Amino acid sequence: MHNCPVEAIGVVLREPRSRGTVVYVDYYSLEADEEWQLSFSLELFQSAAYNYNDATSILKASNQDSLPSVWLVRGIDENQISRRGLRTLRCEEFQAKEDIKITENQWVRIKAYLLAKRTEEKALCKFFKRCGKCKTDCNFRHYFITEAEQNWAQVSSMKRAATLSPGHYADNSKSCRHDIFAAWLVSTLGIVAKSNVVLDIAGGSAGSLSWALWRHGFETFIVDPRAKLGYSRRQRKEIQKYNAPPPTSLPIYFDHNFENKYHQLLTRTSLIVGLHSDEATEQIVDYAIKYGTRFAVVPCCVFPHLFPHRRISINQSEPLIQRPVLSNRDFEQYLIS
């Protein structure tokens, strides 16, 4: 029935993920013996006190040879199928049930189901989803598994197209964001300390931000394992025009190996920047504090499954009660704290 109330007990299959103010959880109902997709408001999920450190999910329990926690769910059946073909529930209550333990038979059945899920197809290529084709031979999937997934991709592309202005990629700030960010850095920070050396972390193969700062007179280094060592025809013309050493590419991750190999460079760096630096964002802040260097980051993806140690307080009155970092706003709060 449409909007039918549902109550169930089950286990969390994978780490929760967030999109805006909505949190999604892959949940295995012990009674229905099937996987569901649960959706919560961020506020409701925070109040559930989900603890990433405990064996609350199947994956963590599998690695620790312990039984996963059992969760009670109350919500509304949305009478819809997710793009992965799962039943979807809009949840109104999510509560850990410490007095309920799963049986050995249930545990064996769940692990068998999870093993089968691990052998499934690769993730869908985002370029194929948007355009129906991919410009590169990437490692992602270039076909739809289900009709629901194909319908979801079409609706998603239509919504995205409706939000873009005519000539979006030609004249919008996305194509100029590196120049805009570089100009903001120069006008706001006024870098004069130590030297004019700037590290552009996760700058990509093109190093667009490094080149934008280089045009302002800075000595820049592109720190990214994808960084190209050569120069394009346009870049060679710019090098002749400005008559200055071009940005230096360092195809390496920004971690302890970089610190060991380029310690002297870190000590004479005046600014560390990251524009959508993904996994390296926290490293930028840590090394900038360690070396007393200015930094500026524009956080992007949160990756809660890669960094389950990241926690923020639920509220100021109870600083010891913490929850995982799930959204960009959470990540900003985490970095500031």
C-alpha positions in Angstrom: 0.0 0.0 0.0 1.1 3.6 -0.6 2.6 5.3 2.4 2.1 2.2 4.6 3.7 2.3 8.1 6.5 -0.2 8.5 8.3 -1.6 11.6 11.2 -3.9 11.3 14.4 -5.1 12.9 17.6 -5.7 11.0 21.3 -4.8 10.5 23.2 -2.0 8.8 25.0 -3.4 5.7 27.3 -0.4 4.9 28.3 2.9 6.4 25.6 5.6 6.0 26.1 8.3 3.4 24.6 11.7 3.1 23.3 14.0 0.3 22.5 17.4 1.6 20.2 17.1 4.6 19.2 13.4 3.9 21.1 10.4 5.1 20.8 7.0 3.3 21.4 3.6 5.0 21.7 0.2 3.4 19.7 -2.0 5.7 19.0 -5.7 5.8 15.6 -6.6 7.3 15.8 -9.9 9.3 12.0 -10.4 9.0 11.7 -9.7 5.2 15.1 -11.3 4.5 16.0 -8.6 2.0 17.9 -5.4 1.6 16.2 -2.0 1.9 17.3 1.6 1.4 16.4 3.8 4.3 16.3 7.5 4.2 16.5 9.9 7.3 16.6 13.5 7.9 20.1 14.5 9.1 18.6 15.6 12.4 16.9 12.3 13.0 20.0 10.3 12.1 22.2 12.4 14.5 19.8 11.8 17.3 20.1 8.0 16.8 23.7 8.2 18.0 25.0 5.8 15.3 28.6 4.9 16.4 31.0 4.2 13.6 33.6 2.8 16.1 31.4 -0.1 17.2 30.6 -3.2 15.1 27.4 -1.6 14.0 27.6 -2.6 10.3 28.0 -5.9 8.6 31.4 -4.9 7.1 32.8 -3.9 10.4 31.5 -7.1 12.1 32.9 -9.2 9.3 36.3 -7.8 9.8 36.1 -8.2 13.6 34.5 -11.7 13.6 31.8 -10.3 15.9 28.0 -10.0 15.5 26.6 -6.8 14.2 24.2 -4.6 16.2 20.5 -4.9 15.6 18.5 -1.8 14.8 14.8 -1.2 15.1 13.3 0.9 12.2 9.9 2.6 12.0 8.9 4.5 9.0 6.8 4.8 5.9 7.0 2.6 2.8 7.4 5.1 -0.1 6.1 2.5 -2.5 9.1 3.2 -4.8 12.1 1.2 -6.0 15.6 2.6 -5.8 17.8 2.7 -8.8 19.5 -0.5 -7.4 16.1 -2.2 -7.3 15.7 -1.9 -3.5 12.6 -1.2 -1.5 12.7 2.4 0.0 11.6 3.5 3.4 11.4 7.0 4.8 12.3 6.5 8.4 10.9 8.2 11.5 12.7 6.2 14.1 16.1 4.4 14.2 17.1 2.8 17.5 19.7 0.3 18.5 18.3 -2.8 20.2 21.0 -4.2 22.5 18.6 -6.8 23.9 18.2 -8.5 20.5 20.9 -10.6 19.0 20.9 -12.2 15.5 21.1 -16.0 15.3 23.9 -17.9 13.7 21.6 -19.0 10.9 20.7 -15.3 10.2 24.4 -14.3 10.4 25.4 -17.0 7.9 22.6 -16.0 5.5 23.5 -12.3 5.7 27.2 -13.0 5.0 26.3 -15.1 2.0 24.1 -12.2 0.7 26.9 -9.7 1.3 29.4 -12.0 -0.5 27.1 -12.1 -3.5 26.8 -8.3 -3.4 30.6 -7.9 -3.5 30.8 -9.7 -6.8 28.2 -7.4 -8.4 28.9 -5.0 -11.3 31.1 -2.0 -11.0 29.7 1.4 -10.2 28.0 3.4 -13.0 30.2 5.9 -14.9 28.9 9.4 -14.1 29.7 10.6 -17.7 27.8 7.7 -19.2 24.9 8.5 -16.8 24.8 12.2 -18.0 25.6 11.9 -21.7 25.2 8.2 -22.6 28.9 7.9 -23.4 32.3 8.3 -21.8 35.2 10.2 -23.3 37.8 7.9 -21.7 38.1 4.1 -21.2 37.5 4.4 -17.4 37.1 1.5 -15.0 33.4 2.2 -14.3 30.3 0.6 -15.9 29.0 1.9 -19.2 25.6 0.3 -19.3 22.5 0.1 -17.1 21.7 -3.0 -15.0 18.0 -2.3 -14.3 15.3 -0.2 -15.9 14.9 1.6 -12.6 18.6 2.7 -12.8 18.1 3.9 -16.4 15.0 5.9 -15.4 16.8 7.4 -12.5 19.7 8.5 -14.8 17.3 10.1 -17.2 15.4 12.0 -14.5 18.7 13.1 -12.9 20.0 14.4 -16.2 16.8 16.3 -16.9 16.9 17.9 -13.5 20.6 18.9 -13.9 19.9 20.4 -17.4 17.0 22.5 -16.0 19.3 24.1 -13.4 22.0 25.1 -15.9 21.9 28.4 -17.6 22.5 28.7 -21.4 26.2 28.5 -22.1 26.9 27.3 -18.6 30.3 25.8 -19.3 31.3 28.7 -21.6 30.7 31.6 -19.2 29.9 30.4 -15.8 32.3 30.5 -12.8 32.9 26.8 -12.9 35.2 27.1 -15.9 36.9 30.2 -14.3 36.9 29.0 -10.7 40.7 28.6 -10.6 41.3 32.2 -11.7 38.6 33.4 -9.3 40.1 31.5 -6.3 43.6 32.6 -7.2 42.5 36.3 -7.4 40.8 35.9 -4.0 43.9 34.4 -2.4 46.1 37.2 -3.6 43.7 40.0 -2.5 42.7 38.4 0.8 45.9 36.8 2.1 48.5 39.1 0.7 51.2 36.5 0.8 54.6 38.0 1.8 55.8 35.6 4.6 58.8 33.2 4.1 58.8 33.2 0.3 56.4 33.2 -2.7 56.2 29.4 -2.9 52.7 27.8 -3.1 51.8 24.1 -2.9 48.7 23.3 -4.9 47.5 20.0 -3.4 45.4 17.6 -5.6 45.7 20.1 -8.4 44.8 17.5 -11.0 46.6 16.7 -14.2 46.2 20.2 -15.6 47.2 22.1 -12.4 44.9 25.0 -13.4 45.0 26.7 -10.0 48.8 26.5 -10.0 49.0 28.2 -13.4 46.5 30.9 -12.2 48.7 31.7 -9.2 51.8 31.5 -11.3 50.4 34.3 -13.5 50.3 36.4 -10.3 54.0 35.9 -9.8 54.2 32.9 -7.5 56.4 29.9 -7.7 53.9 27.0 -7.7 54.1 23.3 -7.3 51.4 20.9 -8.4 51.3 18.0 -5.9 49.2 15.3 -7.4 50.0 11.7 -8.5 48.2 12.6 -11.8 50.2 15.7 -12.4 51.6 15.9 -16.0 55.3 16.5 -16.4 55.1 18.1 -19.8 53.5 21.3 -21.1 50.8 22.0 -23.7 51.4 24.4 -26.6 49.4 27.1 -24.9 51.4 26.7 -21.7 54.7 26.9 -23.6 53.5 30.2 -25.1 52.6 31.5 -21.6 56.1 30.6 -20.3 57.6 32.6 -23.1 55.3 35.5 -22.4 55.9 35.7 -18.7 59.6 34.8 -19.0 59.5 32.9 -15.7 60.0 29.3 -14.5 56.7 27.4 -15.0 54.8 25.5 -12.3 56.6 22.3 -11.2 54.7 19.0 -11.2 55.3 16.6 -8.3 53.4 13.4 -9.1 53.2 12.2 -5.5 50.5 12.0 -2.8 50.6 14.7 -0.1 51.4 12.4 2.9 54.3 11.5 5.1 56.3 10.3 2.0 56.0 13.7 0.5 57.1 15.3 3.9 60.2 13.0 4.0 61.2 13.7 0.4 60.3 17.4 0.2 60.9 18.6 3.7 63.0 21.6 2.6 60.2 22.6 0.2 57.6 22.5 3.0 59.8 24.7 5.3 60.0 27.5 2.7 56.4 27.3 1.5 54.3 30.4 2.1 50.8 28.9 1.3 49.2 25.5 0.9 46.0 25.4 -1.1 43.4 22.9 -2.1 40.5 23.5 -4.5 38.3 20.4 -4.2 41.2 18.5 -2.8 39.0 15.5 -1.8 40.9 13.0 0.5 43.9 15.4 0.9 41.9 18.3 2.5 42.5 17.3 6.1 46.2 16.7 5.3 46.5 20.3 4.1 45.2 21.6 7.4 47.4 19.3 9.4 50.7 20.1 7.6 49.9 23.8 7.5 49.5 23.9 11.3 52.6 21.7 11.8 54.8 24.0 9.7 53.1 27.3 10.6 52.1 27.9 7.0 49.0 29.7 5.7 46.5 27.6 4.0 43.2 27.8 2.1 40.9 24.9 1.2 37.6 24.6 -0.5 36.2 21.3 0.8 34.4 19.0 -1.6 33.7 15.3 -1.0 33.5 14.0 2.6 34.2 10.3 2.1 32.7 9.1 5.5 33.5 5.5 4.7 37.2 6.3 4.2 37.5 8.5 7.3 35.3 6.9 10.0 37.5 8.5 12.7 36.1 11.9 11.9 33.7 13.0 14.6 32.0 16.2 15.7 29.9 16.9 18.8 26.2 16.6 18.5 25.8 19.9 20.4 27.9 22.2 22.5 26.2 21.3 25.8 27.3 17.6 25.4 30.7 17.7 23.7 31.5 14.1 24.6 28.6 12.7 22.6 29.8 12.7 19.1 28.6 11.6 15.6 30.3 10.9 12.3 31.1 13.6 9.7 28.5 13.1 7.0 28.0 16.4 5.1 30.0 19.3 3.8 28.8 21.4 6.7 29.9 18.7 9.2 33.3 18.6 7.5 33.8 22.3 7.8 33.0 22.1 11.5 35.4 19.3 11.9 38.2 21.1 10.2 37.6 24.3 12.2 37.6 22.4 15.5 
